[in-house]
């Protein structure tokens, strides 16, 4: 295993698909967190997450839910309106 001399070489050694999926996850999760911070957690949850019974009317959530990490443990960021999304599920 070669020793990488700079962080740029480390990023360049990661496959393009992996980098693209990681960036998509970070961007979508950031948009979701920002919408929750703005007080739109219910709307964001309906249009970005896969909720039981709603995917029939919002089929794009089958794709977007793969890139959104709503949990604090998954993202590592705490945002204030996370409880509203949990209330949607229950």
N, C-alpha and C positions, 0 to 999 in steps of 0.2 A: 504494500500500500504506500503510495507516494505521499510525502508531506506537502501540504498545500502552503504556499508562501504568503497568500493574501486572501482576504474574504471574497474578493472578486472571483478568484479561481474556484473557491468553494461553491459560489452561486452558479458559476458556469458549468461546474461538474454535475449539477443536478439536472436531470432530464427535463426537456421543455414542457412536456405534459404535466409533470409534477409541479413545476413552477407555476404553470397556468392555473391548475386546480387550486393551488395554495393561494394565489392572488385572488381568484374568484371567491374563495371562501372568506378571505379577509375583507374583501370589498363588500360582499353581501351581508356578512355579519356586522360590519361597520354601519351599513345603511340601516339595518334592522335595529341596532343599538341606538342610533341617532333618532330614528322614528319613535322608539320607546321613550327616549329622553325628552322628546318634544311632546309627549303625552298622547301619542297615537299608537299605543301598544295593541289595542284591539284591532284596529284597521291593519296594522302591519302584520299581526298574527294571522289574520284572515287571508291576506294576499301573498304572504311569503312562506308560511309554514303549512305543513300537511296536517290539517285538523280533521278528525273523523267526521264524516258527513258533509264536509264542505268541498272536498276535492272534485266532486261531480260538477259543481258549478264554477270552480276555479281550477281547471286542469293544469295550468302552468305551474301550480305549486308542486307537482310531481318533480319538476326540474329545480325550482328555486329552493325547495326544502333541503335538497342535497348540499347546498352551499351556505345555508344559514345555520349558525350555531347559537341557539338561544340561551343555553345554560351558562351560568357563571363559571362552572368548572370546565366547560368546553372552550370557552373564549378566554377566560382569565380576566375579564373586565366586569365590574359591577355597575349596573345601570338601574335607575330607581323604579321603573314600572314593570319589572319582570313578573310580579305577582298577578298583574292583569292577564298575562298570557296563560298562566297556570289556571286562572279562573275560567278562561275560555274553554279549556280542555275539560274541566270538571263540570 
